[in-house]
């Protein structure tokens, strides 16, 4: 370690082990590595395995294997989110103590029924940037006594962020620094477009937003390089950073690799899986070309 180490840029590749890596992941991993190398920075690997119902050790082992084949090397050991649930729990508790998180009791089915009823009554229900309906306000409006009663009756619940209260208490607009393939420069964050996001799920510990924000800070990540599908989610991450007193990294959201149907690749897209390409005799140099990297 030199005295300059803490000034080096820190990049991370953060796949979820819930399927095989495909060409979209290859672009992300290779771009992270190229950018880390170009700036003399470090590359970390984070295994985003909080959803234990979908993540498996076999898929995790396959990630290591695919990255090795691609020629991507990262600092060992990788960070596994499932080993850090206490840290996410503490962050959730801080947001509860700040009065910014509330228990949310509606199931997916109940939300769906609420939304279709509203729409039948001629009230089009707003959606978040991913197209999911904004969480209805019923749980947010419950009295403290009612919340206590439901919690002590052990009703199944998630925890959600009161986004209106959080942005109002912050009292200023947030921005992030963006250098990616979409809009660039200083981007105005609009966390309110997401409604009351989930901080802690009822069926899995923590949430993507809470754990990714905390991990980037705890791992000292200075540059987040990931797909444009997460561009709008950055607004939520910026808000959580401010609420929890965490530093803001720079962001680079890269173009997505689309399938022949013009849609984003999914983990079940067998023929673009790196393992399938490897079995067909392709090399990592071929993959670089396929994803448009020199
Ligand atoms: N785990 C996420 C995924 O596999 C990526 C999260 C991120 O890069 O912020 O899509």
Boltz pocket constraint, residues with backbone or C-beta under 6 A from the ligand:
constraints:
  - pocket:
      binder: B
      contacts: [[A, 14], [A, 15], [A, 16], [A, 48], [A, 212], [A, 225], [A, 226], [A, 230]]
      max_distance: 6.0
